[in-house]
Every structure is written in structure tokens, then in C-alpha cells.
Amino acid sequence: MAISQNRRQSLHATIQKPIEEILKFFKPGEKVFVVGCDNCAAKCRSGGIPETEEMANRLRKRGVNVIGWCVPQPPGVSLCKLSNTKKVLQQEYGEQLKEADSLLVLACGQGFHTVMDATDGAMVHPGCDTIFGGETVSDDFITEYCSLCGECIVEYTGGLCPVTLCAKSLLNGPCGGAKDGKCEVDRSRDCGWQLIYDRLKALGRLDEMKAYVPPKRNSKWSRPRTLTLGVGEATFKSLAGEHTVVNHD
């Protein structure tokens, strides 16, 4: 079922790790508490209430000592919201967490780290793989629009990201292998730069194709990265230094 434009939402797309991989995380007799997310993971059906309960049951069937599970509420709140996650885990599930040897988190990498912080560094296992930043196109289809590269150039490409849409992440036009609007790497998919060209033509902005986009400054975006929010400004910090943006006059 398609979703109307005003109901589409961005998210971190996740998929559950194979159960065989997850089982390898636990030591014999390890007491495990499973935590899901009612936002992105719920939309991806990888860590909502049904999936978290099902994971707990699947682990129990395979001999894992699961002592409980939860998906922090209220509905729709992301696990990444530290204040809420910490409050729910400590106040509603504190006794179970004291008994647990570890937690299995069904969420994106951000949610995973939030649970670790919310439990003061408890042993946490990842139950999902975070695959991309995307958009819910329909109830059962999620597509990738952003690669989270940290240096957005879509102003010059009609709002379509070549890093994501081009199989080779080319920044200045298509490769020589594109044919009939299809990608050289996979003939079943549209050439990302053909999509960009069509979009710019429809917007009357084909002149943007003449602009040269320099190579990505990967050193500037070296990981790990932090973002500090101030009053009217934000400071982005990586191993390469700091970059502050003022968002007011």
C-alpha cells in the first residue's frame, strides 16, 4: 500500500541479523534482556513490539535464557532519545536489568549506543544491521536516498544524490558504461545520472550539469563524529577538526 507524500518519513533502515549469528553472541547460561525500538526499527519490522517479542521467543526456543523484553514507550518514540530510554529501562525494567548479564538491541547503531549509555555501559549485543538512511515509500517498501556521507551536494543534482543512486558514486556525470538509461553494473536498475539529468531537465536547470563537484573530503568526515548544538549554532567535530555553523543572524 502506497503512503501519501505527507506521511512519508525518513529513517535509519535496519534488518535483523540472522538468528545463527545472534546465537553466537551469548555465553552458556547468559541471562539476556531484549530491547526494541518503536520508531525506525518498528517501521522496518526489525525491532517493533511484534518483532521484539518474537525474537525473545525464538531465542528461548533455542535455549537462550531470555529474562524479559521491552520496546520503550510512548508509541513512536525513537530508542535514540536517551532521556526516555533511560527513564523507561531504569524505572520500569530496573529489576530485570539488574538480573540480566546482557541486552540484545533490535535497533540501528544509534539506538544500540543509546541503550549502552542508558544502562551505564552494560554489555549490549547488536540484533540488527543498519543498512542506510532511507524513506518509507510504502508499508512494505523502503528505498535508500541518503548514504549519510556528511557532505551533501544535492543542490546541484536536482535533489537526487549521486553518491547513493550511482553504483559507482560518481560526482560529475555518468560513466561510459551506461546504456539506454540503465546502469552498467546492473542493467535492471536506472542509471543514477540519467535520473539526475531527467530531474534537472524537468526543473529547467540543466546548466547545473556543467558545475564541477570536487572529490569528497573524506579526511574532514573521519569517524567517530559528534555534533554539539548551541544557541543558534552547531559544531561538527571529527578527527580532522571542528566546523561550526551559525544558523542565525
N, C-alpha and C positions, 0 to 999 in steps of 0.2 A: 504494500500500500504506500503510495507516494505521500510525502509530507509537504504541506504548504510552505511557501517561502518564509513566512513569518514564524514558523515553528521549527525550522531547521536550526540545529545547534552544533557548534564546534566542540570537539572533544579530543582526548588522547585515546586513540584506538588501541584496544588490548585484546589478546586472545589467551585462553588458558594454556599453560604448559601441559604437555602430555602427562597423564597420571603416572606413567612409569618413571618419568624424570622427577616428579614431585616426591614420589615414594623414596627415592634415593637421598632426599634431604634429611630424613629423620633417622635418629639412632634408635636401637631397640628399646621399647618402653617409653619413648619420649612422649610427654603429655603436650598435645597440640591444641591451640585455640585458633579458629579460622575467622578471619575478618574480611568483609567485602565492602564495596563502595556503591552507594545508591545514586551515583551520577554517571560518570563516563563508563565505568565497568558494567553498570546496570544496563545502559543503552547498548553496549556491545554484547550483552548477555554472557559476560565472562565473570561477573562478580556481584550481581544484584542479589536480592533476597533468595530467589529460587535457586540460583547457581551456587550460592554460598552454602545453603542447606544441603544441596545435592552433593557438593564437594565433601562436606562433613560426613555424609552417609557413605559416599564412595570410599573414603579413607577408612572409616570404621569397618566396612566390609572386607578391607584388605589388612585388617589387624592393627591399624594405627589407633592409638589411644587419644581420640578426639574428645576433649572435655567440654567443648562448647563452641558456639559460633555466634556472630552478630554482624549486622550491617548498620553502622551508626545512623541514627535518625536525627532530625526530621527528614521526611521524604525529599529526595532530590539534592540533598546537601552532599557536596564532594568530600571524600575522605581526606582530601588535601587541606581542608580547613582545620588547622591544628587545634584551635580553641575548642571546637565542637567535638572532634575526635578524642581529644584528651579528656574532656568532660565525660563523654559517654563511656569510654573504656574504664576510666577510673571510678566513676560514681555508680555505674550500672553493672559493670562486669569485673570490678576490682578483685573480688574474692577468687573468681575463676582464673584471672590473670596471675594472681599470686601462686596458684597451684600449677599453672602452665610452665613448661620448660621452654616453649617457643610459640610463635604465632605464624600462621600461614596467611599471607595477604593476597587477596584477589583484587588487584587494582593496578594502576600504572606505576611507574617508577616513583612519581611524586607521592602518590598515596602510600607506597611502601615505606618511603623515608619518613612520612608524617607519622605513621604508626610507630616506627622506631623511636622518633622523638617523643611521641605521646606516652610511650611506655618506658621512658628514661633509659633507652638503649637495650631493651630486651632483645633476645635472639629472634630474628624475623626471617622467614623464608618467602621468596617470591613465588606466587602461584600463577602469575601471568607474564606474558611478554608484551612490552609496549612497542607497537609497530609503527605508528605515525600519528601526526596531528591531522584530524580529518573533520568530516561533516556528515551528519546523518541525512542522507538523501531520501531514504525510505525506512520503514520499520525494520527491514531486513537487509539493508544495503548501506555500507559506509565506504566512502571513497576518500582517497588521500588528496589533499590540496596544498598541504604545507609540510616541508621537511624540517621545520624548526631550525633553520640554518643560522638565524640571528642577524642576517643582513639582507633585508627584503628589497627586491628590485622590481616588484610587480607594477610600480608606477609606469614603467617603460615597456611593459609587456601586456598591457590591456587587462591587468588584474589576474593573469594566469602565470603561475610560477614555472619557469623552465627547469629549475633545479629538480622539481617534483615531476613535471609532466614529460620531460625529455628523459629517455632511458639513459642518456649519457650526461645529463645535467649540463648541457651546453648553454652558454650565456649569450652568444652572439649569432644566433641563427642555426638552422638545421645542418646536420652532417650531409655528406654526399650520398648516403645510402637510402635516404627517404624516397619512397616511390608511391605515386598516386595517393599522396596524403597519409601513407602508412609508415610506421616505424621500421627501420632496418632491423632492429633487434627482435621485434615481434610484429609480424605483418598483420596480426589481428587487432592491433591497437593503433589508434590515431597518432600521427606524429605530433609531438607536443608543440613544435614550432609552426606546424600547419594550423593548429588550433589558435595559437597566438596571432598568426597572420590574419586568419579569418576574423578574429575578435577585433584587432586593430583596424581592419578594413571596415567593419561594421560601425566602428566608432569614428571613422574618418580621421584616424591617427596613424596612418601607415608611415609617416615620417619618423615615428619613434623607432622604426626598424633600422634607421641609419645611425642611431646613437651607439657608441661603443661602451660596453659594460666591462670594466676591468675585472681581472680574476678575483675570486673571493679571498679576502684577507684572513685566511684560516688561523694564523697566529693570534689575531685580535680576538678570536672567538674560542680560544683554547679553554678546555674544561679542567676543573669544575668552575661554574659561573654563579654569580649571585646578583640579585637586583635589590637595591635598597631604595625604598620610597620615602621621600621627604615631602615637605610642604611645597608644592608647585614644582618639584623636580624629582628625577630618578637617576640613580647612579648604578651603572652596569660595571661589574668588575670581573675580570678574568685573570689568568696567569700573566697575560700580556700587559695588564694595567687597568686603569679606570676610565670610564667615559660617562660624563654627566650630561643629561638633557634637561633643560629648563622648560617646563610646559606652561609658563605664564609670562606676562609682560612685567 
